[in-house]
Amino acid sequence: MRGRSSPRPTQRLRDFHGIHSVAPQMFALFERLPRVALSEASVLIRGETGTGKELVARALHDLSARVKGPFQALNCATLTAELLASELFGHVRGAFTGAIRDRPGLFRQAHRGTIFLDEIAEMPLEIQARLLRVLQERSFTPLGGTDTVEVDVRVVSATHRSLREESREHRFREDLMYRVRVVPLFIPPLAERSGDVEALTWHFIDQHAAQGRRRIERVDRTVMDALLAYPWPGNVRELRNAIEYAHAIGEGPDYVLDDLTPELRGEPPPRVLPPPVPVPAATLVDAAERARIAEALQRSNGHKGEAARILGVARSTLWRRLRELRLA
């Protein structure tokens, strides 16, 4: 039996450089971005995972005078210190094992453009010192090189952590914090963006319909209640994944509660048992022999000599195995 349906929102989503929202909190950010883009100041974007920090960085680039220049992006949390240094500043051939040719690095590739450093709080301290020099002197030296490279690059960075707190804990250089945090921008989490859960849900539904997949005509009220009650730690990215999951799992023109993930339904995820610990082969052999000896002793009413005859072994052999298997 059909339940009550959730009406489609009447307010139209605003598309700001690929960022979709109906929330006043996001509109305030949209109005601020063009002004910030005209500046050459370094920008630090604060926001939870999945809120669209790279989209904001790209919008800053596209709205700036550097729009005709390159836009380079790198997640600082995914690389070791050596690889991160190579990615950012490049290296010369022979700088380290495996460096078989010169590599320019992202700062040189982003010359007269913008470089976006996501999760900058994860950057190792030794790389932070090199980044500070780029911001102060607009130059750097590739790994293994001696020649200084001058660059004209605007740095936009992002983090879900507080750089002030990281600095107090001596995990992030204070002087670098003041360099990258000239203009801080904050992206509100999805759960605090008025109307965005409903509007984005239908936006992602329509995207799937445009791809010729399952066409949804109505969303059950219980589904929307579950979506609105969920805290969305993964924000817009998690909502998009939830709708894709519902499309794949369910069938028919209605979104119903069973189409949602267990977390959204308020249920714990299915318990996955750990794989069984493999039993050594010797243990299995001993267990089988124990069973055979026990059966022979039962048949012989406990007479060792008769049990040895049943098993086809010498009496001394049976006694030895009884001691080894602790059956005596």
Backbone bond lengths (Angstrom), bond angles and torsions (degrees), N, CA, C in turn:
res aa  C-N    CA-C-N  psi(-1)  N-CA   C-N-CA  omega(-1)  CA-C   N-CA-C  phi
1 M - - - 1.467 - - 1.527 109.85 -
2 R 1.288 116.24 135.60 1.460 120.98 -178.99 1.521 111.04 -72.02
3 G 1.338 115.42 138.59 1.451 120.49 172.12 1.519 109.68 -93.21
4 R 1.329 114.74 -172.25 1.453 119.14 178.26 1.520 109.22 -70.47
5 S 1.316 116.18 144.51 1.457 120.56 179.86 1.520 110.07 -97.96
6 S 1.341 114.77 154.87 1.457 120.96 177.25 1.526 107.95 -92.59
7 P 1.312 118.55 125.77 1.462 119.75 -176.71 1.527 111.61 -68.34
8 R 1.313 115.92 148.54 1.458 120.95 175.54 1.530 108.88 -69.20
9 P 1.339 118.31 134.67 1.469 119.94 -179.88 1.526 111.31 -59.51
10 T 1.317 115.41 141.30 1.467 119.71 179.25 1.522 112.47 -86.30
11 Q 1.345 116.55 -23.35 1.461 119.56 -179.54 1.524 110.45 -75.40
12 R 1.297 116.37 131.10 1.459 121.08 -176.16 1.524 110.66 -82.40
13 L 1.330 115.44 138.11 1.451 120.77 178.34 1.525 110.61 -64.88
14 R 1.301 115.65 136.48 1.464 120.17 173.26 1.521 108.83 -91.49
15 D 1.310 116.33 131.27 1.469 122.62 178.96 1.519 108.42 -104.59
16 F 1.333 115.76 106.77 1.450 120.88 179.03 1.520 108.43 -112.94
17 H 1.330 115.89 97.32 1.466 122.01 179.66 1.533 111.64 52.44
18 G 1.322 115.53 43.59 1.464 120.21 177.74 1.503 115.03 88.03
19 I 1.328 118.09 -3.31 1.465 122.23 176.91 1.516 107.71 -99.19
20 H 1.323 117.59 119.69 1.461 121.72 -175.06 1.517 110.48 -105.60
21 S 1.339 116.31 134.05 1.457 119.61 -179.17 1.523 110.73 -165.31
22 V 1.344 114.48 155.89 1.463 121.62 168.64 1.528 109.56 -121.01
23 A 1.340 116.94 7.06 1.454 121.56 -171.58 1.527 111.94 -87.63
24 P 1.311 118.05 133.33 1.469 120.75 175.69 1.529 112.20 -57.89
25 Q 1.350 116.36 -32.46 1.467 119.38 178.86 1.524 111.31 -61.20
26 M 1.332 116.92 -36.44 1.465 120.79 179.34 1.522 111.13 -79.04
27 F 1.341 116.61 -33.07 1.470 118.85 177.99 1.526 110.83 -61.50
28 A 1.323 116.68 -35.97 1.467 120.03 177.38 1.532 110.18 -62.80
29 L 1.325 116.88 -38.40 1.469 120.57 176.65 1.523 110.53 -67.41
30 F 1.336 117.53 -42.31 1.465 121.28 179.65 1.539 111.05 -58.84
31 E 1.333 116.91 -39.34 1.456 120.27 -179.21 1.527 112.02 -70.18
32 R 1.325 116.25 -28.68 1.462 120.42 -177.97 1.526 111.97 -79.87
33 L 1.320 117.62 -31.93 1.464 120.93 -172.41 1.533 114.20 -60.44
34 P 1.333 120.98 -44.49 1.470 119.01 179.70 1.526 112.94 -59.59
35 R 1.331 117.38 -36.53 1.473 119.81 179.32 1.525 110.58 -68.63
36 V 1.340 116.10 -42.60 1.463 119.89 179.69 1.525 110.36 -66.13
37 A 1.332 116.63 -35.20 1.465 120.65 -177.61 1.524 111.84 -63.27
38 L 1.317 117.71 -32.23 1.468 120.78 -178.65 1.521 112.29 -71.14
39 S 1.321 117.05 -17.97 1.458 121.37 178.44 1.527 109.57 -84.29
40 E 1.325 115.43 159.69 1.467 120.80 174.44 1.523 110.52 -99.82
41 A 1.336 117.26 5.41 1.463 121.00 -176.70 1.524 111.00 -67.50
42 S 1.337 115.13 148.99 1.459 120.42 175.08 1.522 109.41 -68.43
43 V 1.326 116.18 142.80 1.465 122.01 -175.71 1.520 108.94 -120.89
44 L 1.330 115.88 136.32 1.463 121.88 172.84 1.524 108.39 -114.24
45 I 1.328 116.41 120.50 1.459 122.39 -179.94 1.521 108.16 -98.73
46 R 1.329 116.58 121.44 1.460 121.47 176.81 1.520 108.72 -103.98
47 G 1.315 115.93 132.42 1.453 119.60 178.18 1.510 110.70 -177.56
48 E 1.312 116.04 153.70 1.462 121.09 178.60 1.526 110.36 -70.56
49 T 1.319 115.31 166.46 1.458 121.47 176.99 1.524 110.08 -58.27
50 G 1.325 116.06 132.38 1.459 120.45 175.36 1.506 115.53 86.37
51 T 1.333 118.83 6.62 1.465 120.27 -179.03 1.526 112.58 -84.57
52 G 1.336 118.19 -14.13 1.462 120.42 178.06 1.516 113.73 102.73
53 K 1.339 117.05 38.74 1.466 120.42 -177.40 1.533 111.71 -64.70
54 E 1.338 117.48 -38.76 1.466 118.58 179.50 1.529 110.97 -69.22
55 L 1.327 117.92 -33.63 1.463 119.99 176.43 1.525 110.85 -62.80
56 V 1.336 117.01 -39.26 1.457 120.58 176.98 1.525 110.27 -65.30
57 A 1.334 117.12 -41.50 1.466 120.44 178.59 1.525 111.11 -62.39
58 R 1.332 116.37 -41.88 1.475 119.66 178.89 1.523 110.85 -66.09
59 A 1.327 116.56 -36.67 1.466 119.25 177.62 1.524 110.65 -63.40
60 L 1.332 117.05 -41.09 1.461 120.44 177.19 1.531 110.59 -60.41
61 H 1.313 116.68 -40.90 1.467 120.35 178.85 1.530 111.13 -66.42
62 D 1.329 115.91 -46.58 1.468 119.99 -176.75 1.524 112.40 -66.90
63 L 1.313 117.78 -27.07 1.462 121.50 -179.73 1.530 112.76 -89.41
64 S 1.326 116.94 -4.12 1.460 120.61 -174.05 1.530 111.17 -96.87
65 A 1.311 114.63 173.69 1.462 120.08 175.63 1.525 111.84 -70.80
66 R 1.312 116.94 -9.49 1.459 121.62 179.87 1.528 112.69 -90.80
67 V 1.313 117.74 9.58 1.459 121.35 -172.50 1.523 112.93 -57.12
68 K 1.335 118.08 -30.18 1.462 120.18 179.36 1.526 112.13 -82.17
69 G 1.326 116.59 -7.62 1.456 120.69 177.75 1.518 110.87 -89.43
70 P 1.337 117.35 176.00 1.472 120.65 -177.58 1.517 112.49 -76.24
71 F 1.332 114.81 155.95 1.459 122.71 172.51 1.520 106.88 -121.35
72 Q 1.318 117.03 118.68 1.463 122.25 -179.65 1.516 109.04 -117.93
73 A 1.333 116.71 138.57 1.465 121.31 -177.93 1.518 109.97 -130.06
74 L 1.324 115.55 145.42 1.467 121.02 179.42 1.520 109.17 -150.10
75 N 1.338 115.65 135.87 1.466 121.39 174.34 1.526 108.11 -92.74
76 C 1.317 116.31 114.27 1.462 121.28 -174.68 1.523 113.11 -72.10
77 A 1.329 118.03 -12.97 1.455 120.85 -175.81 1.517 113.11 -87.53
78 T 1.325 117.85 -5.07 1.465 120.13 -171.71 1.522 114.02 -101.98
79 L 1.338 118.85 -2.47 1.460 121.01 -173.21 1.520 111.45 -127.78
80 T 1.340 115.51 153.02 1.451 120.44 172.14 1.528 109.02 -70.30
81 A 1.336 116.75 167.85 1.470 120.81 -178.44 1.525 110.87 -59.42
82 E 1.334 117.75 -43.29 1.463 120.10 -177.98 1.521 111.66 -65.84
83 L 1.335 116.36 -45.00 1.461 119.57 179.94 1.527 111.26 -67.69
84 L 1.342 116.83 -36.23 1.463 120.16 178.87 1.528 110.17 -64.33
85 A 1.333 116.98 -42.81 1.465 120.54 177.93 1.519 110.64 -61.92
86 S 1.325 116.67 -40.97 1.465 120.38 179.48 1.523 111.14 -66.12
87 E 1.355 116.68 -41.74 1.461 120.26 -179.99 1.523 111.11 -63.88
88 L 1.317 117.05 -40.82 1.466 120.11 -175.28 1.527 112.70 -80.12
89 F 1.326 116.79 -47.22 1.453 120.65 -170.46 1.525 114.08 -108.25
90 G 1.326 116.62 -5.84 1.458 119.32 -179.82 1.523 111.78 76.08
91 H 1.317 115.92 177.24 1.457 120.47 178.11 1.522 109.20 -152.35
92 V 1.319 114.77 163.08 1.454 120.39 174.53 1.519 108.46 -100.43
93 R 1.295 115.93 160.38 1.467 120.36 -178.72 1.529 110.05 -59.46
94 G 1.342 115.47 132.78 1.450 120.96 179.80 1.514 114.74 86.35
95 A 1.341 117.57 4.81 1.464 120.23 -178.49 1.524 111.50 -63.87
96 F 1.318 116.47 -31.18 1.458 121.71 177.05 1.514 107.93 -158.33
97 T 1.324 116.63 171.47 1.459 120.97 -178.76 1.525 110.29 -59.16
98 G 1.310 116.19 126.17 1.463 121.23 -179.23 1.509 113.94 96.02
99 A 1.334 118.54 -8.53 1.472 121.10 178.26 1.527 108.59 -83.04
100 I 1.330 116.00 85.19 1.467 120.68 -173.70 1.522 112.54 -90.79
101 R 1.336 117.26 -8.57 1.460 119.86 177.53 1.532 109.29 -153.22
102 D 1.312 115.64 163.23 1.469 119.66 177.94 1.532 110.27 -66.47
103 R 1.334 115.69 146.19 1.474 120.86 176.56 1.519 107.89 -131.73
104 P 1.331 118.93 130.28 1.463 120.51 -173.39 1.526 114.60 -71.97
105 G 1.327 119.86 -34.67 1.461 121.95 -176.96 1.518 111.70 85.85
106 L 1.333 115.74 158.57 1.461 121.25 -173.48 1.520 113.03 -69.77
107 F 1.324 118.46 -32.71 1.463 118.91 179.94 1.531 110.88 -64.43
108 R 1.314 116.76 -40.79 1.470 118.53 177.54 1.526 109.89 -69.43
109 Q 1.340 117.22 -38.34 1.462 120.15 -179.84 1.531 111.56 -67.92
110 A 1.349 116.78 -25.77 1.467 120.72 -178.78 1.523 112.53 -92.24
111 H 1.322 118.30 12.02 1.465 122.04 -177.95 1.541 110.37 -53.68
112 R 1.332 116.06 129.40 1.460 124.72 -177.10 1.533 112.69 65.78
113 G 1.311 115.27 20.95 1.459 120.55 177.60 1.520 110.69 -134.25
114 T 1.334 115.42 -145.19 1.464 122.40 -175.32 1.508 109.52 -129.11
115 I 1.330 116.26 140.54 1.463 120.79 172.44 1.520 107.74 -118.07
116 F 1.326 116.00 133.27 1.456 122.28 -178.56 1.521 108.62 -111.09
117 L 1.320 116.56 119.21 1.465 122.94 -179.41 1.522 108.73 -108.34
118 D 1.319 115.72 98.11 1.460 120.65 -179.61 1.530 109.50 -80.41
119 E 1.334 115.64 148.92 1.469 122.95 -178.64 1.524 111.09 50.68
120 I 1.325 116.67 51.41 1.460 121.66 -177.84 1.528 111.75 -65.39
121 A 1.327 118.37 -23.55 1.458 120.55 178.41 1.519 112.12 -64.56
122 E 1.346 117.68 -18.67 1.458 121.54 179.41 1.530 112.14 -86.81
123 M 1.310 117.85 -2.15 1.470 121.06 -177.04 1.523 110.44 -68.66
124 P 1.346 118.75 129.46 1.467 120.97 178.69 1.526 111.13 -60.73
125 L 1.329 115.89 151.46 1.458 121.14 -175.24 1.521 112.53 -59.82
126 E 1.349 117.56 -36.67 1.463 118.65 -178.79 1.525 112.10 -67.28
127 I 1.337 116.65 -29.76 1.469 119.70 177.23 1.527 109.83 -78.67
128 Q 1.338 116.84 -31.20 1.465 120.09 177.08 1.526 111.07 -58.66
129 A 1.347 117.42 -38.31 1.462 120.71 179.91 1.522 110.82 -64.17
130 R 1.329 117.57 -39.42 1.468 121.03 179.02 1.530 110.61 -69.19
131 L 1.346 116.55 -38.43 1.462 119.76 178.18 1.526 110.55 -64.61
132 L 1.327 116.57 -38.76 1.461 120.39 179.23 1.525 110.67 -59.16
133 R 1.325 117.37 -38.86 1.464 120.03 179.86 1.529 110.83 -65.17
134 V 1.334 116.54 -39.58 1.466 119.52 178.81 1.526 110.05 -61.26
135 L 1.332 116.52 -43.13 1.457 120.22 -178.78 1.529 111.97 -69.27
136 Q 1.325 117.01 -34.05 1.460 120.40 -177.85 1.529 112.41 -81.70
137 E 1.334 116.03 -44.75 1.462 120.76 -171.48 1.524 113.63 -109.84
138 R 1.335 116.62 -7.20 1.467 121.34 -177.19 1.526 111.17 54.85
139 S 1.306 115.71 40.87 1.464 120.99 177.90 1.522 109.02 -154.97
140 F 1.332 115.92 162.16 1.459 121.59 178.42 1.524 108.70 -159.43
141 T 1.311 115.98 168.56 1.455 122.48 176.65 1.519 108.39 -119.71
142 P 1.327 119.12 125.13 1.473 120.41 178.22 1.523 111.25 -60.79
143 L 1.330 115.97 156.43 1.460 120.48 178.15 1.520 109.81 -58.68
144 G 1.327 116.33 130.44 1.454 121.25 178.44 1.506 114.05 78.64
145 G 1.332 117.74 -1.48 1.459 120.68 -177.08 1.521 112.07 -99.79
146 T 1.319 115.52 173.13 1.468 122.13 177.98 1.521 111.62 -123.54
147 D 1.329 117.25 -19.75 1.460 120.66 -177.71 1.529 110.83 -85.90
148 T 1.331 116.15 137.14 1.454 121.72 178.12 1.526 110.12 -83.41
149 V 1.317 115.39 136.58 1.464 121.87 179.32 1.522 108.03 -109.59
150 E 1.319 117.38 125.10 1.458 121.37 177.46 1.530 109.53 -95.51
151 V 1.326 115.60 137.83 1.466 120.47 -177.66 1.524 110.08 -136.93
152 D 1.320 115.07 153.67 1.459 123.34 174.56 1.526 106.51 -119.08
153 V 1.316 116.17 94.86 1.466 121.82 -173.26 1.523 109.22 -135.38
154 R 1.334 115.00 136.09 1.460 119.05 170.91 1.524 108.59 -93.24
155 V 1.328 116.73 131.54 1.465 121.59 -177.98 1.518 109.48 -101.64
156 V 1.336 114.85 122.38 1.462 122.44 171.31 1.518 106.15 -117.02
157 S 1.317 117.31 125.84 1.463 120.44 -178.64 1.517 110.05 -123.60
158 A 1.321 115.35 168.83 1.467 120.39 -177.53 1.514 109.38 -148.59
159 T 1.313 115.48 154.04 1.457 121.58 177.09 1.516 109.36 -161.57
160 H 1.333 115.83 154.32 1.462 119.40 171.99 1.522 110.61 -99.87
161 R 1.333 116.56 1.63 1.463 121.46 179.55 1.519 110.56 -106.92
162 S 1.329 115.72 165.76 1.459 121.65 174.34 1.524 108.90 -86.21
163 L 1.335 117.33 118.00 1.459 119.88 179.12 1.530 111.03 -67.66
164 R 1.326 117.53 -29.64 1.461 119.16 176.44 1.529 110.44 -62.81
165 E 1.335 115.91 -43.62 1.462 119.59 178.48 1.527 110.61 -66.41
166 E 1.332 117.09 -41.35 1.459 120.45 177.89 1.522 110.55 -62.24
167 S 1.333 116.69 -37.03 1.463 120.85 178.72 1.524 111.19 -67.98
168 R 1.333 117.43 -40.81 1.467 120.56 177.85 1.520 111.63 -62.96
169 E 1.344 116.18 -31.66 1.465 120.91 179.48 1.531 111.61 -88.91
170 H 1.345 116.48 7.37 1.479 123.09 176.90 1.531 112.60 61.95
171 R 1.327 115.44 29.91 1.467 119.72 174.97 1.527 111.54 -101.04
172 F 1.337 115.92 -10.30 1.461 119.98 179.43 1.524 108.08 -142.51
173 R 1.341 115.71 134.62 1.460 120.51 -177.08 1.530 110.75 -64.65
174 E 1.328 115.52 131.86 1.457 119.60 -179.51 1.520 111.33 -66.23
175 D 1.354 116.95 -39.65 1.467 119.06 -179.49 1.521 111.18 -65.65
176 L 1.339 116.74 -34.60 1.466 119.58 177.36 1.525 110.74 -71.52
177 M 1.318 116.93 -36.63 1.465 120.39 178.75 1.522 110.71 -56.00
178 Y 1.344 116.69 -45.18 1.456 119.50 -178.94 1.532 111.72 -69.05
179 R 1.314 116.82 -25.31 1.473 120.04 178.31 1.529 112.12 -75.88
180 V 1.327 117.42 -40.95 1.477 119.41 -175.86 1.524 111.88 -88.36
181 R 1.330 117.28 -15.93 1.468 120.70 -174.83 1.533 111.28 -107.08
182 V 1.315 116.94 38.31 1.468 119.77 178.71 1.529 110.21 -64.44
183 V 1.340 116.00 -46.85 1.470 121.31 176.51 1.525 107.83 -121.88
184 P 1.328 118.44 104.11 1.463 119.62 176.06 1.531 111.31 -85.20
185 L 1.316 116.16 138.19 1.461 122.75 175.02 1.526 108.50 -124.25
186 F 1.312 116.83 139.37 1.452 121.11 -177.48 1.536 109.72 -118.48
187 I 1.335 115.45 128.90 1.465 121.27 176.00 1.519 107.58 -101.32
188 P 1.326 119.21 118.18 1.467 119.86 -179.23 1.527 111.06 -67.32
189 P 1.323 117.79 146.73 1.468 120.09 176.94 1.521 111.03 -67.30
190 L 1.316 115.77 157.68 1.463 121.35 -176.22 1.530 111.32 -57.28
191 A 1.328 118.04 -39.99 1.466 120.85 -176.59 1.524 112.82 -63.33
192 E 1.346 117.29 -18.94 1.467 120.90 -179.52 1.526 112.32 -102.54
193 R 1.313 118.32 5.35 1.466 121.79 -177.07 1.527 109.60 -98.89
194 S 1.312 115.91 105.40 1.460 122.01 -172.82 1.527 111.90 -57.62
195 G 1.341 116.04 121.15 1.457 121.82 174.94 1.514 115.54 83.55
196 D 1.323 118.89 -7.81 1.465 119.75 -173.58 1.524 113.54 -74.23
197 V 1.333 118.36 -32.23 1.465 119.02 179.67 1.525 110.13 -61.78
198 E 1.350 116.73 -48.40 1.468 119.70 179.84 1.529 111.14 -64.53
199 A 1.340 116.39 -47.81 1.468 119.70 -175.86 1.524 111.89 -65.75
200 L 1.331 117.59 -42.43 1.463 120.11 -179.10 1.523 111.36 -71.43
201 T 1.326 117.00 -31.53 1.475 118.97 176.02 1.525 110.32 -58.03
202 W 1.331 116.59 -49.89 1.466 119.69 179.25 1.535 111.34 -68.38
203 H 1.316 117.22 -32.34 1.473 120.59 177.13 1.524 110.25 -61.35
204 F 1.338 117.51 -45.47 1.473 120.46 179.51 1.524 111.29 -71.24
205 I 1.343 116.46 -33.36 1.474 119.56 175.01 1.532 110.06 -60.94
206 D 1.323 116.21 -45.25 1.465 120.49 -179.77 1.530 111.69 -65.56
207 Q 1.312 117.27 -34.32 1.463 120.04 177.18 1.522 110.95 -61.78
208 H 1.336 116.71 -42.65 1.461 120.17 178.72 1.524 110.85 -67.41
209 A 1.329 116.74 -37.60 1.465 120.01 178.46 1.528 110.42 -63.51
210 A 1.338 116.93 -38.12 1.463 120.70 179.56 1.518 111.96 -66.45
211 Q 1.333 116.78 -23.00 1.462 120.83 178.53 1.527 111.63 -85.50
212 G 1.340 116.13 3.09 1.454 119.77 177.45 1.511 114.36 81.07
213 R 1.322 116.32 12.19 1.450 119.16 178.97 1.528 109.41 -87.98
214 R 1.308 116.90 -163.72 1.463 122.85 -177.40 1.530 111.04 -50.69
215 R 1.312 117.18 127.69 1.458 122.26 -179.23 1.533 109.39 -97.63
216 I 1.325 115.62 122.69 1.462 121.48 -177.60 1.524 109.58 -99.08
217 E 1.328 115.60 128.30 1.459 121.51 178.74 1.517 112.74 -101.38
218 R 1.318 117.15 -28.42 1.466 119.88 -178.68 1.525 110.01 -149.16
219 V 1.334 114.72 150.42 1.461 122.68 175.45 1.517 107.60 -115.84
220 D 1.327 115.95 122.35 1.452 119.87 -178.68 1.526 110.53 -61.69
221 R 1.328 115.82 145.59 1.464 120.98 -178.33 1.529 111.38 -58.59
222 T 1.345 117.01 -35.76 1.470 120.12 179.94 1.525 111.07 -65.38
223 V 1.328 116.40 -31.96 1.455 120.23 177.65 1.522 110.30 -66.69
224 M 1.329 116.63 -48.81 1.462 119.49 -178.93 1.522 111.23 -65.59
225 D 1.338 117.37 -36.30 1.462 119.74 176.50 1.530 110.58 -61.24
226 A 1.336 115.96 -40.53 1.471 119.77 178.88 1.519 111.14 -66.36
227 L 1.336 116.74 -40.53 1.468 120.22 179.06 1.528 111.29 -65.12
228 L 1.331 117.05 -38.08 1.457 120.50 -179.04 1.532 112.29 -74.35
229 A 1.323 117.31 -28.09 1.468 120.94 -178.90 1.524 112.26 -81.61
230 Y 1.313 117.90 -18.68 1.468 121.52 -175.10 1.530 109.74 -77.20
231 P 1.353 119.43 141.89 1.471 121.15 -176.37 1.523 114.76 -78.91
232 W 1.320 119.78 -13.48 1.461 124.51 177.45 1.531 113.34 52.81
233 P 1.336 117.41 64.90 1.464 119.57 176.41 1.523 112.88 -63.29
234 G 1.340 116.96 -26.25 1.463 120.37 177.13 1.509 113.90 -93.98
235 N 1.344 116.22 2.72 1.458 123.50 173.28 1.533 113.39 57.03
236 V 1.342 117.36 -140.96 1.470 120.88 -172.28 1.513 111.17 -61.82
237 R 1.327 116.74 -37.32 1.467 119.43 179.43 1.520 110.89 -61.63
238 E 1.329 116.85 -41.28 1.463 120.00 -179.79 1.522 111.05 -68.99
239 L 1.336 117.66 -37.35 1.465 120.38 177.41 1.525 110.60 -63.50
240 R 1.330 116.16 -42.74 1.461 119.52 178.02 1.537 110.63 -59.93
241 N 1.326 116.44 -43.45 1.456 120.31 178.94 1.528 111.70 -65.29
242 A 1.340 116.84 -36.40 1.465 120.40 179.92 1.524 111.14 -64.76
243 I 1.328 116.63 -39.58 1.462 120.02 178.68 1.525 110.81 -69.49
244 E 1.316 116.15 -38.13 1.475 118.86 177.40 1.527 110.49 -65.05
245 Y 1.335 116.52 -38.96 1.464 120.74 176.28 1.527 110.49 -61.00
246 A 1.335 116.54 -47.17 1.464 120.49 -179.35 1.518 110.93 -60.78
247 H 1.340 116.85 -38.50 1.460 120.29 178.15 1.522 111.48 -62.92
248 A 1.322 115.52 -40.19 1.460 119.53 -176.38 1.527 112.47 -75.58
249 I 1.343 116.83 -36.76 1.464 120.86 -174.35 1.517 112.45 -81.56
250 G 1.333 116.82 -42.67 1.455 120.66 -174.19 1.518 113.00 -84.08
251 E 1.312 114.56 179.61 1.465 121.00 176.47 1.517 108.61 -149.45
252 G 1.321 115.08 158.63 1.454 119.03 -179.64 1.516 112.42 87.71
253 P 1.322 116.73 178.40 1.468 121.54 -173.65 1.520 114.72 -85.49
254 D 1.342 118.04 0.38 1.463 120.37 -176.83 1.518 110.94 -113.23
255 Y 1.343 115.28 139.14 1.455 120.53 167.31 1.522 107.49 -88.58
256 V 1.325 117.12 120.73 1.461 121.43 178.83 1.520 108.89 -120.57
257 L 1.317 116.03 169.85 1.461 121.28 -172.95 1.527 111.88 -60.02
258 D 1.327 117.31 -34.81 1.466 120.31 -178.81 1.526 112.34 -66.63
259 D 1.329 117.76 -15.18 1.466 120.67 178.22 1.528 112.58 -76.30
260 L 1.333 116.81 -15.13 1.455 120.53 -175.34 1.517 111.55 -87.36
261 T 1.318 115.62 161.51 1.459 121.51 177.15 1.530 109.69 -69.39
262 P 1.334 118.57 158.70 1.469 120.18 178.93 1.526 113.08 -56.72
263 E 1.343 118.16 -36.26 1.461 120.14 -179.80 1.525 110.65 -61.97
264 L 1.327 116.43 -42.34 1.460 120.26 -179.07 1.529 111.70 -69.91
265 R 1.322 116.58 -27.62 1.467 119.93 177.25 1.523 111.58 -83.06
266 G 1.322 116.69 -1.15 1.464 120.34 -179.95 1.504 113.46 80.53
267 E 1.342 117.19 18.78 1.460 121.56 -179.53 1.524 109.78 -107.46
268 P 1.325 117.84 150.42 1.463 118.86 174.64 1.520 109.75 -68.99
269 P 1.316 118.59 148.94 1.460 119.91 177.84 1.520 110.72 -63.94
270 P 1.333 117.89 153.64 1.468 120.48 179.90 1.524 110.87 -54.98
271 R 1.346 114.94 137.53 1.469 120.13 -179.53 1.523 109.27 -75.44
272 V 1.300 114.71 125.35 1.459 120.36 178.85 1.514 107.94 -103.11
273 L 1.334 116.37 118.09 1.460 120.56 179.93 1.515 110.30 -73.59
274 P 1.331 117.23 143.72 1.470 118.78 177.44 1.525 110.50 -67.22
275 P 1.312 117.42 152.91 1.464 119.50 179.52 1.519 110.14 -62.41
276 P 1.326 118.33 146.15 1.464 120.70 -179.94 1.524 111.21 -62.83
277 V 1.327 114.35 142.67 1.459 119.47 178.17 1.525 108.09 -75.42
278 P 1.329 117.91 125.02 1.467 119.40 -178.67 1.531 111.29 -63.24
279 V 1.348 115.78 136.11 1.463 121.79 179.73 1.516 108.62 -90.97
280 P 1.343 117.93 127.98 1.471 119.54 178.23 1.514 111.55 -55.22
281 A 1.338 115.65 145.43 1.469 120.66 -178.07 1.523 111.57 -59.28
282 A 1.353 117.29 -37.74 1.459 120.31 -179.22 1.523 111.27 -61.79
283 T 1.332 116.23 -36.39 1.466 120.38 179.09 1.518 110.86 -65.08
284 L 1.344 115.46 -40.29 1.468 119.34 178.68 1.525 111.19 -65.37
285 V 1.344 117.02 -38.92 1.474 121.06 178.80 1.517 110.24 -64.14
286 D 1.352 116.42 -44.72 1.463 120.25 179.37 1.519 110.93 -61.26
287 A 1.341 117.09 -41.27 1.460 120.33 -179.42 1.520 110.96 -63.08
288 A 1.342 116.26 -41.34 1.464 119.59 179.72 1.538 110.83 -65.64
289 E 1.353 116.20 -39.82 1.466 119.30 -179.75 1.516 111.39 -68.70
290 R 1.326 117.20 -37.85 1.462 120.93 175.95 1.532 110.30 -56.35
291 A 1.337 114.35 -44.42 1.464 118.77 -177.85 1.526 110.87 -64.14
292 R 1.347 116.95 -42.43 1.470 120.22 -179.46 1.530 110.81 -65.01
293 I 1.351 117.76 -43.20 1.460 120.93 -179.69 1.529 110.54 -64.92
294 A 1.333 115.66 -42.16 1.467 119.40 179.81 1.522 111.03 -61.43
295 E 1.324 115.86 -41.48 1.477 119.59 179.23 1.518 110.68 -64.34
296 A 1.371 116.91 -42.41 1.469 120.32 179.88 1.523 111.33 -64.50
297 L 1.327 117.69 -40.59 1.460 120.61 178.49 1.521 110.99 -65.57
298 Q 1.333 116.53 -35.35 1.457 119.60 178.10 1.524 110.54 -66.52
299 R 1.314 115.77 -41.98 1.469 120.24 -179.27 1.532 111.75 -67.20
300 S 1.351 116.05 -30.65 1.484 120.23 -177.87 1.510 112.20 -95.90
301 N 1.351 116.85 9.96 1.462 121.78 -177.87 1.519 112.32 54.60
302 G 1.338 116.68 34.46 1.447 121.67 175.97 1.512 114.56 87.74
303 H 1.325 119.05 3.56 1.474 121.77 -179.62 1.522 108.81 -81.08
304 K 1.363 116.60 115.12 1.462 121.08 -174.12 1.518 112.64 -64.12
305 G 1.336 116.87 -41.62 1.456 119.17 -178.93 1.516 111.96 -62.70
306 E 1.346 116.96 -44.57 1.462 121.13 178.54 1.524 110.89 -65.64
307 A 1.341 116.05 -38.93 1.461 119.41 177.83 1.524 110.94 -63.03
308 A 1.355 117.16 -39.31 1.469 120.46 178.26 1.519 110.15 -63.69
309 R 1.360 117.24 -39.16 1.462 119.76 178.25 1.523 111.20 -64.41
310 I 1.351 116.90 -41.90 1.460 120.29 179.30 1.521 110.81 -61.92
311 L 1.328 115.88 -39.13 1.470 119.86 -178.83 1.516 112.59 -79.15
312 G 1.329 117.22 -16.12 1.457 120.10 179.89 1.505 113.11 78.54
313 V 1.347 117.45 29.32 1.466 121.02 179.37 1.515 108.68 -126.94
314 A 1.356 116.38 165.20 1.456 121.14 177.08 1.519 109.75 -70.23
315 R 1.348 116.40 153.61 1.457 121.16 -179.89 1.527 110.29 -59.29
316 S 1.373 116.94 -40.42 1.472 120.54 -179.95 1.537 111.09 -64.13
317 T 1.334 116.71 -36.55 1.464 120.42 178.29 1.521 110.61 -64.68
318 L 1.339 116.04 -42.15 1.455 119.24 178.96 1.520 110.53 -62.51
319 W 1.346 117.58 -44.15 1.454 120.23 179.59 1.539 110.76 -61.13
320 R 1.334 115.99 -42.03 1.471 119.10 -179.63 1.525 110.86 -62.19
321 R 1.341 117.01 -44.75 1.471 119.61 -179.09 1.543 111.48 -68.13
322 L 1.351 116.31 -32.82 1.470 118.58 176.26 1.524 111.06 -62.33
323 R 1.363 115.33 -39.28 1.472 117.26 177.82 1.538 110.80 -69.05
324 E 1.345 117.06 -44.70 1.473 120.63 -176.86 1.519 111.47 -63.73
325 L 1.328 115.74 -37.05 1.471 120.00 -179.46 1.524 112.13 -90.72
326 R 1.346 115.93 3.59 1.458 122.37 178.97 1.533 111.52 56.39
327 L 1.329 113.98 46.84 1.463 120.02 178.35 1.531 111.58 -110.14
328 A 1.322 116.34 -1.86 1.471 119.47 -175.03 1.522 109.80 -66.93
